[in-house]
Amino acid sequence: MGSRGTMREPATLGAHVARPVSGWPSGYWLVLALLVLTYALCAAQGTTDPSPSAFVVQLVTVAVVLRVTDAHPRVQRIAWIVLTVAGIAAVVVAVFDLQGHALDISLSAASMVAFLIAPVAIIRHQVTRRGLDAEALLAAISAYVLVGMFFALVYNLVALLTITPTFGAEVVDSLSSQLFFSYTTLTTTGYGNIVPVSPAVQGIAVAEAITGQLFLITAVARIMRGNRRPAYEAEAASASAPASAPTSTSAPEETS
């Protein structure tokens, strides 16, 4: 009948789960390449002072993440304005060789916020799609690396705000040692050669270790889910399927 032809398609019931992904499906390769470059620039720092060149690469990384994850256009415009202003400021600092403790704190805090936004954007992007593919794996790796970078910058900001050495007098406070400690904590490797001494930093380390474990659990669950269809979506599809034609008819009633 005509009314049945206008019935809503059952696929729309799970559209919020399996909606097609726009943006750059292969853009996570670029995100990972920028993260490797960021790590190399930060690991080369022998002090706690943030590098302006590394800061610019971090801003570009966040901009690419927002584009890859297909963030709202208004969010992307605001982010581009903020990132452009911050990038120009970083270039000015590098060109004129400006220095100062307040400037180092500002760069470190801005980098920390940037690397907090990036993994959140990736997670938001991935929870709206289903299926195991190269993009899902690259997205999980990118978000995991970004979380480690975020905590490294938290340690860096704490070191800049306090006068007590973060890892004791035996270890030189530097962005390089903070990166190393962050990733060994995130992965719960715990070599023991670098140990935080203050209760505040120890609390941050505990939070990072828990975050790393929870992230791995959710990432594995996301991968193991693969292409399986949610139960409620399969039930909705079967309930909306047209009934098959009867194969036999009942015998006519006998008349006396």
N, C-alpha and C positions, 0 to 999 in steps of 0.2 A: 504494500500500500504506500501512498505518497507520504503519509506521516512517518512511516518507518524509514523512508529514504533520507529524511532530514535528521535522523537520530545522530547524536554526537558520537564521534569516533571514540572507541575505548582507549586508544593510545593517549588521548589527552589527559586521562586520569593520572598517568605517571610522568607527565611532561616535565614536571619540576625536578624529576630525578634523572631522566634520560634526555634532557634537552641537548641539542647539538651545540658543540663548542665552537665559538667564533674566536677571532683573534689570530694569534700565531701558534698553531699546534707545535711547531718545531722551535719556537722561541726559547724554550727552556735550555736548549744547547747554548744559546747566547748568554742566558742567565748564569749557567755554570761556568762558562768561560770568564765572565766578568767577576764571578766569585773567586775563581782561582787567581786572577790578577789582583783582586783586592787583598786576598790572603798573602800573596807574595809581597805586596807593598807594605802591609801592616807588619808582617814577620820581619821585614828588614829594619824596622824601627828599634833602635837600641835603647830608647827612652820611652817614657809614658806620653810624650808630646805627640798628638795626632799629626799625621802627614796631610798637608793640603791636597797633594796629588791623589792620595788614597781616598780622601774625602770626596773628591770630584768623581772618581770611579764608583764610589758607593752611591752617590746620587744618581749616576747613570744606571746603575744596577736596579735601583728602586723604580726608576722611570720605566725601564724595560719590563720589570715584573708587573707593573700596573697595566702596561700595554698587553703583555702576554695573557694576563688573567682576565682581560676584557672588563676592566673596572668601569664603573659608570663614567660617561663622558665628563660630567661636571667634576667628579673626583679627579679624573685625569688632568683636567684644565687647572684646577687648584693646585694639584701636586706639581704640575709643570711650572707654574708661576713660582711656587715656593722653592722648588729645586733650582730653577734658573737664578733666582736671587742668591740662594746659598752658594751656587756654583760660581757666580761672578765674585762674590765675597771671598771664596777660597782662592780664586785666581789672583785677586788683588793682594791677598795675604802672601801668596807665593812669589808674585812679581816684586813686591816691595819689601819682602823678607820681614814682614811684621811678626812680632813676638809678644808674648804676654801670657800670664797664667789664666786670666779671664778668657782670652781667646782660645786657649787649649781646652778649657772646660766647655766652651760653647761648641767647638767642633766635635768634641767627644759626645756631648749630649745630643747634638743634632744627628750624628751617625747612629747613636743608640736608638733614637726614635725611628729613624729611617729603616733600620734593620728589625724593628718591631712591626712596622707596617707591612713589610714585604712578605714574611711568612704567613701573616694573617690573610693577606690577599690571595696567596697561593692555596691555602687551606679552604677559603671560601669558594674559590674557583673549582676545586676538585670535588667538594662534597655535593655539587650539583650535577655531577655526571657519573655515569656508570660504565664499567668496562676496564679491562686490563690491557694497556697498550704502552708504547714507549713514552707517551706524554705523561701518563700516571706515574711511571717509575722515575722519570726525570724530575717531575714536580715534587715527589716525595724526597728525593735526594737534595734538590734545591732548598726546600723548606728546612730540612734537617741541618744543612750547612749554614743557612741564615740564622737559625736558632743559636748555633754555636758562636757565630759572629756577634750576635746580639749580647750574649752573656759575656763575651770577651770585652766588649765595649762597656758593659756594666762594671766589670772589674777595673777597667781603665778609668772610668769616671770616678769610682770610689778612690782610686789611688791619687787622682788629681785633687780630690776634695779633702783628703786626710794627709797628715804628716807621718803617720805610722806606716812602715813598709808592709805591703800587702802580704808578702810571702816570707817575711822575716829578713834579718840582716844578711843572711847567707846568699840570698837570691836577689839579683838586680831587678828592680821593678822596671819592666819595659812592656811595650805592646806585644812583643814577640813572646815573652814568657806568659803573658796573660792569655794569648791565643792558645798556646800549648796547654796551659792548665784548663782552659775552657773546654777544649775538645776531649781531653782525657777525662774530664768530669762528666761531660755530656754522654760519652760512651761508657762511663763507669769503668774505665781501664784502671785508673788510679795507680800510677807508677810510684808515687810517694816521694819523688824527688822535689816536688814543689807542693808545699802545704800552706794554706792560709792561716794566719795567726790571730786575726781579730774575729770576734764572734759574729760581727756583721757579715764579713766576707764568707765565713763558714756557713752562715745561714743561706747566703746566695748560692754557694756551692751545692748545698743540699737541695735547694729548689731546682737548680739546673740538672742534677742527677735524676730527680724525680721526673722532670720534664722530658729528659732524654728517654727514660724508660716508657713513659706514657706515649710519647711520640712513636716509638718503635712498635708498641702494641697496636696503636690505631693504624699505623702505616701497613703493618702486616695484615690486619683485618681488612683494610681497604684493598690490598692486593689479592688476598685470598677470596674476597667476594667476587672478583673477576667479572665475568659476563652474566652471572646468575641473576635471574629476574626476581624482584621482591615478591613474596608470597601474595601480598594484597593486590599487586598489579596483575599477577597471573590469574587470581580468582576473579578480578574485575573483568579481565579479558574473556575468560571462559563464560562468565555470566552474561556478557553482552553479545556473545556469538549467536547467530541465528540457529534455531533448532532445526535438526535434520528432518527430512520428510519421513513419515511413517512407512515402514516396510510392509506392513500387512494391515488389513481391515478386519474388524470383528464380523463374525457371521451374522446375517440377519436373523431377527427373532422369528421363531416359528409361530404361525397363527393357527389357532385351533379351528 
